[in-house]
Amino acid sequence: MKSFLSLWSKGTKFLYLFTVRKRGHSMNIGGWEYLIIFLIILLLFGAKKIPDLARGLGQGIQEFRKASDEVKREIEQGKKDAEEAASATSSTSNDEKTTSSS
């Protein structure tokens, strides 16, 4: 029973690393936390799967960036088209005002 309680207290200390700290402290992940997370991933997936997972993650990030850039370009193009349409409309209305004044 004593060994179970000592393991339980060690486990709760381990879980405390991943809890959100209160009293104005932000949740910063340090070097030890990254090491623990990496070891857990290594145990779950094995050394042979990690390069494949990293490659897939890299490709996913690359596709996300491409899509994000494409959306940004479409938004900028829409702004330019709207500005051109607005300037064309205002120049047409100005032309009509000058011809009606004459």
Buried (B, 14 or more C-beta within 10 A) or exposed (E): EEEEEEEEEEEEEEEEEEEEEEEEEEEEEEEEEEEBEEEEEEEEEEEEEBEEEEEEEEEEEEEEEEEEEEEEEEEEEEEEEEEEEEEEEEEEEEEEEEEEEE
